[in-house]
Amino acid sequence: MVDFHSHILPNIDDGSDSVEESLIMLELLRDQEVADVVATPHFDANAMSVEQFLSRRQEAYAALSSRIGEGLPRIHLGAEVLYYSGITRWDHLDALCIEGTRVLLLEMPLSRWTTSVVREVLALSNTKGITVVLAHVERYIKLQRSGVIEEMLRHGIYMQVNASFFTERRTRRRALKMLRFQQIHLLGSDCHGATVRPPRVGEAVAIIRKKMGDEPVAMFAGCATELISV
C-alpha cells in the first residue's frame, strides 16, 4: 500500500514533533503493510516562501532519513498546498509537486466553492499540465453544490480520502459508496503523530476488504504507485 497523505516529517508543521516520533509512525505504517509514504507537510503561500518551505522540508527529511533502517516505508517528498485565488498564475507549483512528478496535493477551502474556484482548479490540470489530487475530499463534499465533484472527476481530478473516512462508523457507508462508484482514487492516513491522529491505513484496508474484497485495495495501491512513479 501507499500512504498518499501524511505529516510524518519532524518539526515542520503540526505533525510529528521529533525524529523519534516519526520513526514510530513509520514503524506503524510498516506494520500496516505500507511500503511507500508521501510526506505532505502543509504549505501556505501566505505564510512562507517556497524557498523557506523547501529548505525546512529538506532539513526535516535529512534528519529523519539518516535514522531510517531497512524495512521501513520509502518516503516521497511532497506538500499539502493550500489553495488560494490566483494559484494558476504562480510560477512555483512544480517545486511543490511530489518529487519527480507533476502531481500536486491540493487542500481546498472548507466552504462552498465558487464557480471561479472550480474553474481555477480545472485550469491547473487543463492548461498547466499538473495532475491535481484533492486532499481529504470527504471534508468538502457536503458543502458543495450538486455536480461539482462529478465535474472535477470528469476533468481528471483525483480524489484522496483519509483512512478515517472508512474507520469512522458515521461516514463509512458514504466512503464505501464513493469507492464503489469509483469517485475516490487514493488513500492516505493524514497522520500527525504516533498517538494523536496516528496512521490507520491498515484498519481502513481491513474494512474495505471485508465489505468489497481485494479489488478496491489493489486499485488504491495501483493508482498511487502510478502517480508517484510518473
Z-matrix of the N, CA and C atoms (Angstrom, degrees):
N
C 1 1.461
C 2 1.531 1 110.37
N 3 1.318 2 114.77 1 158.01
C 4 1.457 3 122.59 2 175.12
C 5 1.525 4 107.67 3 -119.43
N 6 1.319 5 115.99 4 127.83
C 7 1.467 6 121.25 5 172.02
C 8 1.520 7 106.38 6 -89.56
N 9 1.329 8 117.19 7 109.14
C 10 1.456 9 120.98 8 -169.43
C 11 1.527 10 113.74 9 -88.88
N 12 1.310 11 118.18 10 -1.53
C 13 1.467 12 120.26 11 -176.41
C 14 1.523 13 108.46 12 -152.99
N 15 1.328 14 116.42 13 113.06
C 16 1.462 15 119.47 14 -178.69
C 17 1.530 16 110.62 15 -150.66
N 18 1.314 17 113.61 16 157.88
C 19 1.470 18 121.16 17 174.84
C 20 1.529 19 107.41 18 -120.05
N 21 1.340 20 111.75 19 60.56
C 22 1.462 21 119.90 20 -169.34
C 23 1.520 22 112.84 21 -93.59
N 24 1.330 23 118.24 22 -17.27
C 25 1.463 24 119.69 23 178.91
C 26 1.528 25 109.90 24 -72.24
N 27 1.323 26 117.52 25 139.95
C 28 1.464 27 119.91 26 -174.21
C 29 1.531 28 113.59 27 -80.82
N 30 1.325 29 114.40 28 140.80
C 31 1.472 30 121.98 29 168.53
C 32 1.525 31 114.25 30 58.73
N 33 1.326 32 116.71 31 41.11
C 34 1.467 33 118.30 32 177.85
C 35 1.527 34 111.48 33 -124.98
N 36 1.339 35 117.69 34 -28.05
C 37 1.466 36 120.46 35 177.19
C 38 1.524 37 108.18 36 -147.19
N 39 1.327 38 117.50 37 -147.73
C 40 1.466 39 120.54 38 -178.95
C 41 1.519 40 112.46 39 -86.65
N 42 1.329 41 116.81 40 15.16
C 43 1.453 42 121.26 41 177.91
C 44 1.517 43 112.46 42 -89.37
N 45 1.321 44 116.61 43 -137.24
C 46 1.462 45 121.86 44 -178.19
C 47 1.524 46 111.47 45 -52.60
N 48 1.335 47 115.96 46 137.53
C 49 1.467 48 119.02 47 -179.24
C 50 1.525 49 113.42 48 -107.13
N 51 1.356 50 116.26 49 10.79
C 52 1.462 51 118.96 50 176.14
C 53 1.517 52 109.90 51 -164.82
N 54 1.328 53 116.03 52 159.54
C 55 1.464 54 120.55 53 175.29
C 56 1.521 55 110.15 54 -61.22
N 57 1.315 56 116.17 55 -38.75
C 58 1.461 57 120.19 56 -178.88
C 59 1.526 58 111.03 57 -61.99
N 60 1.337 59 116.71 58 -42.24
C 61 1.462 60 119.08 59 178.39
C 62 1.523 61 110.72 60 -66.47
N 63 1.319 62 117.05 61 -39.66
C 64 1.463 63 120.38 62 178.28
C 65 1.521 64 111.17 63 -60.44
N 66 1.314 65 117.17 64 -40.23
C 67 1.468 66 120.73 65 179.43
C 68 1.521 67 111.09 66 -64.89
N 69 1.327 68 116.91 67 -39.28
C 70 1.468 69 119.78 68 176.43
C 71 1.522 70 110.07 69 -63.57
N 72 1.332 71 116.93 70 -41.57
C 73 1.469 72 120.96 71 178.43
C 74 1.519 73 110.75 72 -61.50
N 75 1.327 74 116.79 73 -41.19
C 76 1.462 75 120.23 74 177.58
C 77 1.528 76 111.39 75 -64.97
N 78 1.311 77 116.85 76 -37.83
C 79 1.461 78 120.50 77 177.53
C 80 1.531 79 111.02 78 -65.15
N 81 1.331 80 116.03 79 -39.79
C 82 1.467 81 119.75 80 177.10
C 83 1.522 82 110.71 81 -63.18
N 84 1.320 83 116.83 82 -41.79
C 85 1.460 84 120.70 83 178.62
C 86 1.519 85 110.95 84 -65.14
N 87 1.321 86 116.71 85 -42.48
C 88 1.469 87 120.03 86 177.01
C 89 1.522 88 110.85 87 -57.43
N 90 1.315 89 116.55 88 -43.64
C 91 1.463 90 120.88 89 -179.28
C 92 1.526 91 111.48 90 -67.25
N 93 1.346 92 116.84 91 -17.47
C 94 1.466 93 122.22 92 177.11
C 95 1.530 94 111.35 93 -97.84
N 96 1.342 95 116.03 94 15.98
C 97 1.471 96 123.73 95 176.25
C 98 1.528 97 112.65 96 64.85
N 99 1.318 98 115.95 97 31.98
C 100 1.459 99 121.19 98 173.52
C 101 1.520 100 108.51 99 -91.97
N 102 1.331 101 116.26 100 123.11
C 103 1.463 102 121.27 101 -177.95
C 104 1.524 103 112.38 102 -97.10
N 105 1.342 104 116.31 103 -26.85
C 106 1.457 105 121.33 104 -177.57
C 107 1.524 106 108.53 105 -135.49
N 108 1.327 107 115.69 106 141.80
C 109 1.457 108 120.36 107 177.52
C 110 1.527 109 108.57 108 -133.33
N 111 1.328 110 115.86 109 131.70
C 112 1.458 111 120.64 110 176.99
C 113 1.525 112 107.81 111 -92.30
N 114 1.322 113 115.58 112 119.57
C 115 1.465 114 121.10 113 179.34
C 116 1.522 115 108.09 114 -85.12
N 117 1.326 116 116.39 115 115.92
C 118 1.463 117 121.12 116 -172.50
C 119 1.534 118 110.90 117 -126.39
N 120 1.312 119 117.76 118 68.53
C 121 1.472 120 118.86 119 176.75
C 122 1.523 121 110.71 120 -63.05
N 123 1.322 122 115.06 121 152.16
C 124 1.463 123 120.71 122 -179.34
C 125 1.531 124 111.62 123 -62.43
N 126 1.332 125 115.25 124 137.12
C 127 1.460 126 120.28 125 170.43
C 128 1.519 127 109.30 126 -129.55
N 129 1.329 128 115.55 127 125.21
C 130 1.460 129 123.24 128 177.50
C 131 1.523 130 107.20 129 -123.33
N 132 1.324 131 116.43 130 114.44
C 133 1.467 132 120.51 131 -176.27
C 134 1.518 133 112.59 132 -61.88
N 135 1.327 134 117.08 133 -20.18
C 136 1.461 135 120.31 134 179.10
C 137 1.521 136 112.61 135 -85.50
N 138 1.331 137 116.54 136 -8.74
C 139 1.466 138 120.10 137 -175.88
C 140 1.521 139 113.32 138 -105.79
N 141 1.328 140 117.45 139 -28.32
C 142 1.461 141 119.82 140 -179.62
C 143 1.517 142 109.65 141 -158.44
N 144 1.318 143 115.70 142 162.64
C 145 1.463 144 120.38 143 177.63
C 146 1.524 145 109.78 144 -81.25
N 147 1.323 146 115.58 145 161.54
C 148 1.464 147 119.92 146 175.91
C 149 1.515 148 110.46 147 -60.54
N 150 1.324 149 116.55 148 -40.46
C 151 1.469 150 120.47 149 -179.42
C 152 1.523 151 111.06 150 -60.87
N 153 1.326 152 116.87 151 -43.14
C 154 1.460 153 120.31 152 178.00
C 155 1.520 154 110.99 153 -63.36
N 156 1.324 155 115.83 154 -43.49
C 157 1.465 156 120.13 155 -179.33
C 158 1.520 157 111.20 156 -62.60
N 159 1.327 158 117.06 157 -48.52
C 160 1.462 159 120.47 158 -177.30
C 161 1.528 160 111.12 159 -63.49
N 162 1.327 161 116.76 160 -36.71
C 163 1.460 162 120.58 161 178.17
C 164 1.525 163 110.80 162 -65.27
N 165 1.325 164 116.00 163 -45.44
C 166 1.463 165 120.18 164 179.49
C 167 1.531 166 110.79 165 -66.30
N 168 1.327 167 116.79 166 -39.48
C 169 1.459 168 120.01 167 179.51
C 170 1.523 169 110.99 168 -63.95
N 171 1.328 170 117.00 169 -43.58
C 172 1.458 171 120.65 170 -179.79
C 173 1.528 172 110.74 171 -64.90
N 174 1.309 173 116.44 172 -39.61
C 175 1.468 174 120.09 173 178.09
C 176 1.525 175 111.00 174 -62.44
N 177 1.342 176 116.07 175 -43.85
C 178 1.463 177 120.37 176 179.38
C 179 1.525 178 110.79 177 -65.30
N 180 1.323 179 116.23 178 -42.28
C 181 1.463 180 120.23 179 -179.51
C 182 1.525 181 111.07 180 -65.79
N 183 1.322 182 116.61 181 -41.72
C 184 1.469 183 120.27 182 -179.83
C 185 1.528 184 110.71 183 -61.99
N 186 1.319 185 116.18 184 -41.95
C 187 1.464 186 119.68 185 179.80
C 188 1.520 187 111.27 186 -63.75
N 189 1.332 188 116.32 187 -38.73
C 190 1.463 189 120.33 188 -178.64
C 191 1.514 190 111.68 189 -77.96
N 192 1.314 191 117.93 190 -46.22
C 193 1.467 192 120.91 191 -173.92
C 194 1.517 193 112.32 192 -62.94
N 195 1.320 194 116.82 193 -28.07
C 196 1.468 195 119.68 194 179.39
C 197 1.523 196 112.43 195 -69.07
N 198 1.327 197 116.53 196 -13.45
C 199 1.467 198 121.40 197 -177.44
C 200 1.530 199 112.83 198 -111.16
N 201 1.323 200 117.52 199 -2.97
C 202 1.461 201 120.06 200 -175.78
C 203 1.523 202 110.47 201 -78.96
N 204 1.321 203 115.67 202 125.61
C 205 1.453 204 120.44 203 178.08
C 206 1.512 205 111.91 204 -92.96
N 207 1.308 206 116.61 205 178.91
C 208 1.456 207 121.82 206 -179.82
C 209 1.528 208 110.58 207 -65.78
N 210 1.320 209 114.77 208 145.90
C 211 1.456 210 120.05 209 175.01
C 212 1.507 211 115.44 210 92.36
N 213 1.328 212 117.38 211 -9.70
C 214 1.451 213 119.70 212 177.87
C 215 1.530 214 110.10 213 -86.25
N 216 1.327 215 117.77 214 156.53
C 217 1.468 216 119.81 215 -177.81
C 218 1.526 217 112.64 216 -58.30
N 219 1.335 218 114.88 217 146.24
C 220 1.461 219 121.11 218 173.51
C 221 1.525 220 109.22 219 -74.01
N 222 1.327 221 116.62 220 142.06
C 223 1.461 222 121.68 221 -179.26
C 224 1.521 223 109.91 222 -103.58
N 225 1.338 224 115.55 223 131.52
C 226 1.462 225 122.42 224 174.84
C 227 1.524 226 107.36 225 -114.50
N 228 1.313 227 116.69 226 123.98
C 229 1.459 228 120.35 227 -174.78
C 230 1.525 229 111.45 228 -79.76
N 231 1.318 230 115.02 229 133.56
C 232 1.452 231 121.68 230 177.16
C 233 1.511 232 109.54 231 -151.52
N 234 1.316 233 116.16 232 -153.50
C 235 1.465 234 121.61 233 179.12
C 236 1.516 235 108.68 234 -159.42
N 237 1.315 236 116.06 235 153.87
C 238 1.462 237 122.42 236 169.51
C 239 1.525 238 105.50 237 -103.30
N 240 1.319 239 115.46 238 99.57
C 241 1.466 240 121.66 239 -170.53
C 242 1.525 241 110.24 240 -90.68
N 243 1.303 242 115.86 241 122.64
C 244 1.455 243 121.22 242 179.16
C 245 1.522 244 110.06 243 -75.05
N 246 1.331 245 116.12 244 124.96
C 247 1.469 246 120.54 245 178.50
C 248 1.523 247 110.93 246 -62.43
N 249 1.326 248 115.26 247 144.01
C 250 1.457 249 120.18 248 169.02
C 251 1.524 250 108.36 249 -146.70
N 252 1.310 251 116.58 250 153.16
C 253 1.451 252 121.51 251 -179.33
C 254 1.521 253 109.92 252 -61.94
N 255 1.322 254 116.15 253 127.36
C 256 1.457 255 120.80 254 -177.68
C 257 1.514 256 113.76 255 98.42
N 258 1.325 257 117.54 256 7.40
C 259 1.462 258 120.99 257 -176.44
C 260 1.526 259 112.09 258 -61.49
N 261 1.329 260 117.09 259 -27.55
C 262 1.469 261 119.60 260 179.94
C 263 1.525 262 112.01 261 -70.05
N 264 1.328 263 117.56 262 -18.69
C 265 1.472 264 120.59 263 -179.80
C 266 1.525 265 112.03 264 -91.89
N 267 1.296 266 116.49 265 3.54
C 268 1.460 267 121.57 266 -176.43
C 269 1.519 268 109.61 267 -87.79
N 270 1.320 269 117.00 268 139.93
C 271 1.468 270 121.28 269 -174.28
C 272 1.524 271 114.36 270 -96.46
N 273 1.335 272 117.83 271 4.48
C 274 1.464 273 119.30 272 -171.22
C 275 1.525 274 113.70 273 -113.26
N 276 1.320 275 117.79 274 12.77
C 277 1.460 276 119.40 275 -174.86
C 278 1.522 277 113.15 276 -65.19
N 279 1.320 278 117.19 277 -35.39
C 280 1.472 279 119.45 278 -179.45
C 281 1.520 280 111.63 279 -56.47
N 282 1.326 281 116.59 280 -36.57
C 283 1.466 282 120.57 281 -177.91
C 284 1.518 283 112.22 282 -68.85
N 285 1.329 284 116.95 283 -18.35
C 286 1.460 285 121.42 284 -177.86
C 287 1.525 286 112.63 285 -101.15
N 288 1.318 287 116.94 286 -4.43
C 289 1.465 288 120.89 287 174.83
C 290 1.528 289 110.12 288 -69.63
N 291 1.307 290 116.70 289 160.42
C 292 1.467 291 120.40 290 176.00
C 293 1.522 292 108.74 291 -57.99
N 294 1.302 293 116.05 292 134.27
C 295 1.461 294 121.78 293 -172.58
C 296 1.530 295 111.29 294 -49.01
N 297 1.339 296 115.12 295 132.05
C 298 1.450 297 121.11 296 177.57
C 299 1.509 298 114.58 297 79.21
N 300 1.335 299 117.86 298 5.50
C 301 1.461 300 121.14 299 -177.60
C 302 1.531 301 109.63 300 -134.72
N 303 1.314 302 114.49 301 178.69
C 304 1.473 303 121.55 302 170.06
C 305 1.525 304 108.64 303 -117.82
N 306 1.321 305 115.01 304 40.49
C 307 1.460 306 122.87 305 -179.04
C 308 1.524 307 108.70 306 -104.19
N 309 1.332 308 116.25 307 123.25
C 310 1.457 309 121.97 308 -175.02
C 311 1.521 310 110.50 309 -118.04
N 312 1.334 311 116.48 310 125.67
C 313 1.457 312 121.53 311 174.10
C 314 1.521 313 107.96 312 -88.62
N 315 1.327 314 116.54 313 117.49
C 316 1.456 315 122.35 314 -171.55
C 317 1.521 316 110.40 315 -115.21
N 318 1.325 317 115.32 316 125.37
C 319 1.465 318 121.46 317 175.83
C 320 1.522 319 108.33 318 -93.72
N 321 1.319 320 115.76 319 120.07
C 322 1.451 321 121.51 320 -174.27
C 323 1.529 322 111.76 321 -91.01
N 324 1.347 323 117.30 322 162.38
C 325 1.463 324 120.49 323 176.96
C 326 1.529 325 111.22 324 -62.90
N 327 1.321 326 115.57 325 140.82
C 328 1.459 327 121.13 326 178.30
C 329 1.530 328 108.60 327 -86.66
N 330 1.329 329 114.44 328 65.52
C 331 1.455 330 122.91 329 -177.11
C 332 1.527 331 107.46 330 -160.86
N 333 1.332 332 117.04 331 175.88
C 334 1.458 333 119.36 332 175.74
C 335 1.524 334 108.83 333 -73.15
N 336 1.331 335 116.08 334 125.81
C 337 1.459 336 120.18 335 -176.76
C 338 1.522 337 110.36 336 -78.18
N 339 1.308 338 115.13 337 135.23
C 340 1.460 339 120.13 338 175.53
C 341 1.530 340 109.69 339 -76.83
N 342 1.300 341 115.17 340 166.70
C 343 1.463 342 120.29 341 177.64
C 344 1.521 343 110.62 342 -59.38
N 345 1.330 344 117.30 343 -38.34
C 346 1.467 345 120.21 344 -179.32
C 347 1.521 346 111.77 345 -67.32
N 348 1.332 347 117.66 346 -35.25
C 349 1.469 348 120.93 347 176.68
C 350 1.523 349 109.76 348 -63.61
N 351 1.315 350 116.80 349 -47.39
C 352 1.464 351 120.83 350 -179.79
C 353 1.524 352 110.46 351 -61.53
N 354 1.324 353 116.67 352 -44.17
C 355 1.462 354 120.05 353 179.43
C 356 1.518 355 111.56 354 -60.68
N 357 1.321 356 116.38 355 -38.62
C 358 1.459 357 118.78 356 -177.96
C 359 1.526 358 111.28 357 -69.17
N 360 1.321 359 116.87 358 -39.01
C 361 1.465 360 119.67 359 176.49
C 362 1.526 361 110.25 360 -63.19
N 363 1.321 362 116.58 361 -43.46
C 364 1.465 363 120.16 362 178.53
C 365 1.527 364 110.91 363 -63.53
N 366 1.330 365 116.70 364 -34.24
C 367 1.461 366 120.37 365 179.62
C 368 1.521 367 111.81 366 -66.63
N 369 1.326 368 117.59 367 -30.49
C 370 1.467 369 119.80 368 176.40
C 371 1.517 370 110.14 369 -57.42
N 372 1.325 371 115.96 370 -38.58
C 373 1.458 372 121.39 371 179.81
C 374 1.520 373 111.79 372 -82.40
N 375 1.322 374 116.24 373 -44.99
C 376 1.461 375 120.41 374 -171.44
C 377 1.520 376 113.98 375 -76.23
N 378 1.347 377 117.80 376 -34.42
C 379 1.461 378 120.05 377 -175.94
C 380 1.521 379 113.55 378 -114.96
N 381 1.321 380 117.21 379 -24.49
C 382 1.466 381 120.29 380 -178.99
C 383 1.526 382 112.64 381 -95.99
N 384 1.330 383 116.41 382 -12.85
C 385 1.460 384 119.72 383 178.79
C 386 1.511 385 114.37 384 71.29
N 387 1.317 386 116.77 385 23.27
C 388 1.460 387 121.48 386 179.05
C 389 1.521 388 109.39 387 -97.66
N 390 1.313 389 116.56 388 136.11
C 391 1.456 390 120.90 389 173.22
C 392 1.517 391 107.77 390 -83.66
N 393 1.321 392 115.89 391 113.75
C 394 1.459 393 121.29 392 -175.01
C 395 1.524 394 110.48 393 -94.83
N 396 1.329 395 115.11 394 130.72
C 397 1.462 396 122.36 395 173.10
C 398 1.525 397 107.11 396 -117.46
N 399 1.312 398 116.95 397 121.86
C 400 1.456 399 119.95 398 176.62
C 401 1.524 400 109.52 399 -82.89
N 402 1.323 401 116.26 400 123.26
C 403 1.463 402 121.70 401 -178.62
C 404 1.523 403 110.65 402 -72.15
N 405 1.345 404 115.51 403 142.96
C 406 1.467 405 124.33 404 177.75
C 407 1.539 406 112.47 405 28.83
N 408 1.324 407 114.79 406 64.10
C 409 1.469 408 121.10 407 -174.17
C 410 1.527 409 112.45 408 -62.36
N 411 1.336 410 116.90 409 -21.28
C 412 1.470 411 119.29 410 -179.31
C 413 1.526 412 112.51 411 -61.79
N 414 1.327 413 117.38 412 -22.28
C 415 1.462 414 120.34 413 -179.45
C 416 1.524 415 112.74 414 -71.69
N 417 1.324 416 116.29 415 -22.77
C 418 1.458 417 119.68 416 -171.75
C 419 1.530 418 113.75 417 -102.78
N 420 1.317 419 117.96 418 -17.63
C 421 1.464 420 121.93 419 -165.62
C 422 1.524 421 112.43 420 -55.17
N 423 1.323 422 116.87 421 -51.62
C 424 1.464 423 120.18 422 -173.26
C 425 1.530 424 112.19 423 -68.03
N 426 1.324 425 116.83 424 -16.20
C 427 1.464 426 120.51 425 -177.72
C 428 1.526 427 112.57 426 -86.55
N 429 1.325 428 117.30 427 -12.32
C 430 1.461 429 120.37 428 -170.43
C 431 1.529 430 112.65 429 -95.85
N 432 1.319 431 114.90 430 152.85
C 433 1.462 432 119.84 431 175.03
C 434 1.523 433 109.28 432 -69.24
N 435 1.306 434 115.33 433 157.93
C 436 1.460 435 121.02 434 -177.13
C 437 1.527 436 111.07 435 -58.71
N 438 1.325 437 115.62 436 133.79
C 439 1.458 438 121.64 437 173.43
C 440 1.509 439 116.00 438 93.64
N 441 1.336 440 118.42 439 -8.86
C 442 1.468 441 120.47 440 -176.01
C 443 1.523 442 111.14 441 -66.19
N 444 1.316 443 117.29 442 -49.05
C 445 1.466 444 120.38 443 -178.80
C 446 1.526 445 109.84 444 -62.71
N 447 1.328 446 116.70 445 -42.01
C 448 1.465 447 120.92 446 179.14
C 449 1.536 448 110.91 447 -61.71
N 450 1.327 449 116.86 448 -39.17
C 451 1.459 450 120.43 449 178.02
C 452 1.527 451 111.00 450 -62.21
N 453 1.311 452 116.22 451 -43.60
C 454 1.462 453 119.73 452 178.85
C 455 1.518 454 111.51 453 -64.71
N 456 1.315 455 116.14 454 -40.01
C 457 1.461 456 119.77 455 177.80
C 458 1.526 457 111.11 456 -61.25
N 459 1.311 458 117.15 457 -41.72
C 460 1.472 459 120.92 458 179.70
C 461 1.528 460 111.68 459 -62.81
N 462 1.331 461 116.76 460 -27.66
C 463 1.458 462 120.86 461 -179.26
C 464 1.535 463 112.67 462 -95.00
N 465 1.319 464 117.05 463 14.14
C 466 1.459 465 120.47 464 172.19
C 467 1.507 466 115.79 465 83.93
N 468 1.340 467 118.17 466 16.57
C 469 1.458 468 120.66 467 175.39
C 470 1.528 469 108.40 468 -77.87
N 471 1.325 470 116.34 469 133.11
C 472 1.463 471 121.44 470 178.74
C 473 1.529 472 109.73 471 -89.69
N 474 1.333 473 115.11 472 147.35
C 475 1.455 474 121.20 473 -178.82
C 476 1.530 475 109.90 474 -115.94
N 477 1.326 476 115.44 475 121.42
C 478 1.462 477 121.43 476 175.61
C 479 1.525 478 109.20 477 -103.87
N 480 1.305 479 116.77 478 136.71
C 481 1.460 480 121.09 479 175.32
C 482 1.520 481 109.29 480 -122.59
N 483 1.330 482 114.78 481 156.00
C 484 1.457 483 120.23 482 177.80
C 485 1.522 484 110.95 483 -84.70
N 486 1.316 485 115.41 484 154.50
C 487 1.468 486 120.71 485 177.87
C 488 1.521 487 110.95 486 -56.66
N 489 1.326 488 117.57 487 -33.01
C 490 1.465 489 121.40 488 -178.47
C 491 1.522 490 112.61 489 -62.71
N 492 1.311 491 118.09 490 -23.07
C 493 1.461 492 122.00 491 176.80
C 494 1.528 493 110.10 492 -59.17
N 495 1.335 494 116.10 493 -33.50
C 496 1.458 495 121.84 494 178.65
C 497 1.524 496 112.49 495 -92.60
N 498 1.306 497 117.88 496 -33.01
C 499 1.465 498 119.63 497 -174.37
C 500 1.519 499 112.76 498 -80.02
N 501 1.333 500 117.88 499 -25.55
C 502 1.465 501 120.14 500 179.64
C 503 1.532 502 109.62 501 -84.70
N 504 1.317 503 116.42 502 128.37
C 505 1.464 504 121.68 503 -174.93
C 506 1.525 505 112.46 504 -61.07
N 507 1.331 506 117.68 505 -34.96
C 508 1.464 507 119.89 506 -175.01
C 509 1.527 508 112.43 507 -70.82
N 510 1.326 509 117.94 508 -19.16
C 511 1.465 510 120.68 509 -179.14
C 512 1.527 511 113.46 510 -115.77
N 513 1.316 512 116.70 511 -5.50
C 514 1.473 513 120.27 512 -172.30
C 515 1.522 514 112.49 513 -60.87
N 516 1.325 515 117.03 514 -43.74
C 517 1.465 516 119.66 515 -178.01
C 518 1.520 517 110.92 516 -60.16
N 519 1.328 518 116.20 517 -43.83
C 520 1.465 519 119.53 518 179.94
C 521 1.523 520 110.76 519 -66.05
N 522 1.331 521 116.71 520 -39.49
C 523 1.465 522 120.67 521 179.09
C 524 1.524 523 110.88 522 -60.22
N 525 1.312 524 116.60 523 -46.64
C 526 1.462 525 120.50 524 -179.23
C 527 1.528 526 111.35 525 -66.69
N 528 1.338 527 116.77 526 -35.10
C 529 1.460 528 120.16 527 177.69
C 530 1.519 529 110.71 528 -65.75
N 531 1.342 530 117.25 529 -44.66
C 532 1.462 531 120.28 530 178.93
C 533 1.517 532 111.06 531 -63.76
N 534 1.324 533 116.49 532 -38.61
C 535 1.460 534 120.38 533 178.20
C 536 1.523 535 110.40 534 -65.79
N 537 1.306 536 116.50 535 -41.58
C 538 1.472 537 120.97 536 -179.88
C 539 1.525 538 111.47 537 -61.94
N 540 1.333 539 116.64 538 -36.24
C 541 1.456 540 120.94 539 -179.14
C 542 1.537 541 112.26 540 -93.97
N 543 1.332 542 116.32 541 14.76
C 544 1.463 543 123.10 542 173.98
C 545 1.531 544 112.21 543 57.67
N 546 1.315 545 115.81 544 40.50
C 547 1.455 546 121.36 545 178.79
C 548 1.524 547 112.41 546 -98.00
N 549 1.315 548 117.03 547 -4.29
C 550 1.459 549 121.63 548 175.62
C 551 1.522 550 108.65 549 -132.24
N 552 1.333 551 114.59 550 148.82
C 553 1.467 552 119.45 551 -169.97
C 554 1.528 553 114.41 552 -126.19
N 555 1.317 554 117.03 553 -25.15
C 556 1.464 555 120.41 554 -169.52
C 557 1.525 556 110.61 555 -136.61
N 558 1.326 557 115.24 556 142.34
C 559 1.457 558 121.85 557 -178.79
C 560 1.524 559 109.41 558 -113.81
N 561 1.322 560 115.86 559 132.90
C 562 1.463 561 120.41 560 177.08
C 563 1.511 562 110.63 561 -133.72
N 564 1.309 563 116.13 562 155.44
C 565 1.460 564 119.80 563 177.13
C 566 1.521 565 111.65 564 -82.79
N 567 1.350 566 116.11 565 -30.89
C 568 1.471 567 121.38 566 -170.28
C 569 1.524 568 109.54 567 51.59
N 570 1.324 569 115.12 568 35.32
C 571 1.469 570 119.56 569 -177.13
C 572 1.527 571 110.44 570 -69.35
N 573 1.332 572 114.33 571 141.90
C 574 1.463 573 121.28 572 179.45
C 575 1.520 574 112.26 573 -119.66
N 576 1.314 575 117.47 574 -9.44
C 577 1.455 576 119.78 575 -178.71
C 578 1.508 577 111.44 576 -168.89
N 579 1.335 578 115.08 577 -179.85
C 580 1.462 579 120.94 578 -179.98
C 581 1.525 580 111.88 579 -85.38
N 582 1.333 581 116.38 580 -27.06
C 583 1.466 582 120.62 581 179.79
C 584 1.528 583 111.78 582 -121.12
N 585 1.327 584 117.31 583 -36.74
C 586 1.460 585 121.59 584 175.64
C 587 1.526 586 107.95 585 -95.92
N 588 1.329 587 115.47 586 120.68
C 589 1.467 588 122.22 587 -174.98
C 590 1.532 589 111.08 588 51.77
N 591 1.330 590 117.12 589 56.92
C 592 1.465 591 120.86 590 179.65
C 593 1.522 592 111.02 591 -75.74
N 594 1.332 593 117.63 592 166.72
C 595 1.469 594 120.10 593 176.59
C 596 1.523 595 111.32 594 -66.79
N 597 1.350 596 115.42 595 133.39
C 598 1.473 597 120.75 596 -179.46
C 599 1.528 598 110.44 597 -131.69
N 600 1.314 599 115.75 598 30.92
C 601 1.459 600 120.02 599 -179.94
C 602 1.525 601 111.22 600 -59.94
N 603 1.308 602 116.53 601 -43.12
C 604 1.462 603 120.56 602 -178.05
C 605 1.512 604 112.68 603 -59.73
N 606 1.328 605 116.43 604 -40.68
C 607 1.467 606 120.53 605 179.15
C 608 1.525 607 110.79 606 -65.58
N 609 1.338 608 115.96 607 -42.00
C 610 1.468 609 119.83 608 178.47
C 611 1.522 610 110.82 609 -63.65
N 612 1.313 611 117.06 610 -43.50
C 613 1.465 612 121.14 611 179.88
C 614 1.531 613 110.83 612 -61.88
N 615 1.330 614 116.76 613 -40.27
C 616 1.473 615 120.11 614 179.32
C 617 1.530 616 110.86 615 -62.51
N 618 1.323 617 117.03 616 -40.09
C 619 1.464 618 121.15 617 178.66
C 620 1.532 619 110.47 618 -65.46
N 621 1.333 620 116.13 619 -44.57
C 622 1.464 621 120.45 620 -179.94
C 623 1.528 622 110.31 621 -61.98
N 624 1.318 623 116.42 622 -44.93
C 625 1.467 624 119.96 623 179.84
C 626 1.529 625 111.08 624 -61.75
N 627 1.315 626 116.76 625 -40.98
C 628 1.455 627 120.64 626 -178.39
C 629 1.525 628 110.93 627 -65.61
N 630 1.333 629 116.82 628 -39.99
C 631 1.460 630 121.22 629 -174.56
C 632 1.531 631 113.26 630 -87.39
N 633 1.349 632 116.57 631 -31.85
C 634 1.465 633 118.98 632 -170.60
C 635 1.518 634 114.42 633 -131.95
N 636 1.316 635 118.59 634 -4.17
C 637 1.451 636 120.57 635 179.39
C 638 1.518 637 113.23 636 89.81
N 639 1.323 638 115.85 637 -168.88
C 640 1.463 639 122.13 638 -173.90
C 641 1.523 640 114.09 639 -81.28
N 642 1.327 641 117.26 640 -24.84
C 643 1.463 642 120.08 641 -172.04
C 644 1.536 643 113.38 642 -58.96
N 645 1.338 644 120.14 643 -45.69
C 646 1.469 645 119.09 644 179.14
C 647 1.523 646 112.99 645 -64.41
N 648 1.325 647 116.77 646 -34.16
C 649 1.455 648 120.44 647 177.81
C 650 1.521 649 109.92 648 -64.93
N 651 1.318 650 115.75 649 -43.04
C 652 1.463 651 120.23 650 177.33
C 653 1.527 652 111.01 651 -63.88
N 654 1.332 653 116.67 652 -35.13
C 655 1.467 654 120.34 653 177.75
C 656 1.520 655 110.51 654 -63.57
N 657 1.342 656 117.27 655 -47.25
C 658 1.459 657 120.89 656 177.79
C 659 1.533 658 110.34 657 -56.34
N 660 1.320 659 115.83 658 -49.20
C 661 1.463 660 120.66 659 -177.15
C 662 1.524 661 111.22 660 -64.27
N 663 1.334 662 116.49 661 -44.34
C 664 1.459 663 120.26 662 -178.14
C 665 1.515 664 112.54 663 -65.64
N 666 1.319 665 116.77 664 -43.31
C 667 1.463 666 120.80 665 -179.80
C 668 1.522 667 110.94 666 -63.08
N 669 1.324 668 116.48 667 -46.20
C 670 1.459 669 120.61 668 179.95
C 671 1.517 670 111.75 669 -63.56
N 672 1.322 671 116.55 670 -43.91
C 673 1.466 672 120.95 671 -179.75
C 674 1.530 673 110.37 672 -61.43
N 675 1.320 674 116.26 673 -40.97
C 676 1.462 675 120.33 674 178.82
C 677 1.525 676 110.99 675 -63.47
N 678 1.323 677 117.43 676 -42.20
C 679 1.461 678 120.25 677 -177.13
C 680 1.521 679 112.94 678 -69.62
N 681 1.313 680 117.88 679 -39.69
C 682 1.467 681 119.95 680 -178.20
C 683 1.526 682 111.65 681 -79.62
N 684 1.338 683 116.05 682 -8.96
C 685 1.472 684 119.82 683 -179.79
C 686 1.509 685 113.01 684 -102.52
N 687 1.347 686 116.58 685 0.43
C 688 1.463 687 120.74 686 -177.32
C 689 1.535 688 110.07 687 -60.44
